[in-house]
Amino acid sequence: MLGIPMAAMSYVARRFEATRALPAMYSIDDHLPQHYVSALTPAGVQNEFGD
């Protein structure tokens, strides 16, 4: 259960340049939809975000 507050704090820390380099095991940011779309898109094919 301690992972949930740590994930939220990591999400906030990634928003500020001064704290972006701090190590974090988990982040809510990792589970945003664009990361799933990018992970499931075949290599060499652009996804809907242009990546």
Secondary structure as UniProt FT lines:
FT   HELIX           3..13
FT   TURN            14..15
FT   HELIX           17..19
FT   TURN            20..21
FT   HELIX           28..31
FT   HELIX           33..40
FT   TURN            43..44
FT   TURN            48..49
//
